[in-house]
Amino acid sequence: MKIAMIGLGKMGGFMTEKLIAAGHEVVAYDLSEEARKNVESKGATSVAQLSDLHDALQAPRVAWVMVPAGEPTNTTINSLKEIFESGDVIIDGGNSNYKEAVPIAEKLAEKNIGFIDAGTSGGVWGLENGYCLMVGGTKESVAKAEPIFLALAPPNGYAHVGPVGAGHFVKMVHNGIEYGMLQAYGEGFSIMAAAQEFELDMHQIASIWRYGSVVRSWLLELLELALSDSANFDKIEGIVVDSGEGRWTALEAIDRGIPAPIITTSLFERFSSRKGSEYSNRIIAALRNQFGGHAVVKED
């Protein structure tokens, strides 16, 4: 099958390689000439202009958009709408807000162009391990692109989860769960690191927990890998950003009246890590000193 891959960053570039290895033809586009040349060296062809994709693909055309969510994605899809024709399909594989999917699909339907929202998980390890794909769209559109999904996903790692919007909705919740899991690992290892009387080896513990433990997971395997390089780990600052999907999951829980204290707290902890709560901590310390005479720590 022939497909266009738009956006050749770490995800898009590796996905292009994986598709080529599976025997598919990839026509690649990126603003960066260097990125285009890199995938050409892997066996892809590339175009210098987005409009060139019309003639570079055969109907029904399929294009996978793998650029940052928001304006970059929306602009790209609007540009593709102008050059694609009836029966073609556009896939948004980024972390877009699921609420944007239906309006986009409706606009594309004006030209009978199909739209698929493909929640994509796997990160930089996807080339080696495959990508878990949570796909939303009509049966007709998904059927046209399914060979691509099957090539990118590991066995049993792909599903058509529902209509347009369902793919990004499931991926949003997936990332919200990830927030909570990361927070639990972070807190647990922090408690152990504070128990200096035992002189615990954090790398050793992460390593053995990968075997037989009920808390074993791929995230734990990645933690073991991170802790194996102590010199590099010690340089990492404890500042954790949020990419948006944790916020959306928390807001969705609020809107639907679903208790989600773990996910919500993990999101707030990320805010705290950026020192956004530093002033509030000073307020709390000052109040404890006022009503209870509790000691406060002051800068020299």
VENDAKA-V761780 format. One record per residue. N is the residue number from 1. PHI is phi in whole degrees, -180 to 180 (NA if undefined). Layout:
((N & PHI) (N & PHI))
This chain:
((1 & NA) (2 & -109) (3 & -141) (4 & -96) (5 & -114) (6 & -110) (7 & 105) (8 & -118) (9 & -72) (10 & -60) (11 & -73) (12 & -61) (13 & -66) (14 & -68) (15 & -64) (16 & -61) (17 & -60) (18 & -67) (19 & -65) (20 & -64) (21 & -62) (22 & -87) (23 & 97) (24 & -90) (25 & -98) (26 & -121) (27 & -103) (28 & -105) (29 & -139) (30 & -157) (31 & -64) (32 & -85) (33 & -65) (34 & -62) (35 & -65) (36 & -65) (37 & -65) (38 & -63) (39 & -74) (40 & -62) (41 & -68) (42 & -93) (43 & 116) (44 & -86) (45 & -104) (46 & -138) (47 & -125) (48 & -88) (49 & -130) (50 & -60) (51 & -64) (52 & -70) (53 & -67) (54 & -58) (55 & -84) (56 & -79) (57 & -114) (58 & -105) (59 & -69) (60 & -75) (61 & -74) (62 & -131) (63 & -127) (64 & -105) (65 & -95) (66 & -130) (67 & -121) (68 & -54) (69 & -65) (70 & 96) (71 & -59) (72 & -58) (73 & -67) (74 & -63) (75 & -64) (76 & -63) (77 & -64) (78 & -62) (79 & -67) (80 & -66) (81 & -58) (82 & -71) (83 & -108) (84 & -87) (85 & -126) (86 & -54) (87 & 96) (88 & -75) (89 & -134) (90 & -117) (91 & -112) (92 & -102) (93 & -100) (94 & -87) (95 & -92) (96 & -78) (97 & -70) (98 & -61) (99 & -69) (100 & -85) (101 & -66) (102 & -63) (103 & -59) (104 & -65) (105 & -61) (106 & -66) (107 & -66) (108 & -68) (109 & -65) (110 & -60) (111 & -110) (112 & 59) (113 & -97) (114 & -78) (115 & -132) (116 & -128) (117 & -103) (118 & -111) (119 & -65) (120 & -125) (121 & -125) (122 & 155) (123 & 56) (124 & -73) (125 & -92) (126 & -63) (127 & -60) (128 & -83) (129 & -102) (130 & 93) (131 & -115) (132 & -76) (133 & -121) (134 & -114) (135 & -109) (136 & -118) (137 & 157) (138 & -74) (139 & -60) (140 & -64) (141 & -66) (142 & -63) (143 & -61) (144 & -67) (145 & -101) (146 & -58) (147 & -57) (148 & -70) (149 & -62) (150 & -66) (151 & -74) (152 & -83) (153 & -89) (154 & -73) (155 & -53) (156 & 67) (157 & -104) (158 & -133) (159 & -151) (160 & -84) (161 & -87) (162 & 162) (163 & -72) (164 & -53) (165 & 102) (166 & -66) (167 & -62) (168 & -73) (169 & -65) (170 & -64) (171 & -66) (172 & -61) (173 & -67) (174 & -53) (175 & -72) (176 & -64) (177 & -61) (178 & -58) (179 & -56) (180 & -65) (181 & -65) (182 & -62) (183 & -63) (184 & -64) (185 & -62) (186 & -61) (187 & -67) (188 & -62) (189 & -71) (190 & -66) (191 & -62) (192 & -67) (193 & -65) (194 & -78) (195 & -84) (196 & -66) (197 & -66) (198 & -94) (199 & 51) (200 & -70) (201 & -96) (202 & -62) (203 & -66) (204 & -61) (205 & -67) (206 & -60) (207 & -67) (208 & -72) (209 & -67) (210 & -73) (211 & -121) (212 & 83) (213 & -73) (214 & -74) (215 & -102) (216 & -67) (217 & -169) (218 & -66) (219 & -61) (220 & -66) (221 & -62) (222 & -69) (223 & -65) (224 & -59) (225 & -64) (226 & -65) (227 & -76) (228 & -68) (229 & -109) (230 & -63) (231 & -64) (232 & -75) (233 & -62) (234 & -66) (235 & -87) (236 & -76) (237 & -84) (238 & -81) (239 & -110) (240 & -117) (241 & -87) (242 & -119) (243 & -86) (244 & 120) (245 & -72) (246 & -65) (247 & -62) (248 & -63) (249 & -65) (250 & -62) (251 & -66) (252 & -64) (253 & -62) (254 & -64) (255 & -61) (256 & -96) (257 & 67) (258 & -103) (259 & -63) (260 & -141) (261 & -65) (262 & -69) (263 & -64) (264 & -65) (265 & -64) (266 & -64) (267 & -65) (268 & -65) (269 & -65) (270 & -67) (271 & -61) (272 & -62) (273 & -64) (274 & -90) (275 & 68) (276 & -67) (277 & -102) (278 & -59) (279 & -66) (280 & -64) (281 & -65) (282 & -68) (283 & -61) (284 & -63) (285 & -62) (286 & -65) (287 & -66) (288 & -63) (289 & -67) (290 & -70) (291 & -88) (292 & -127) (293 & 70) (294 & -68) (295 & -66) (296 & -120) (297 & -98) (298 & -116) (299 & -71) (300 & -69))
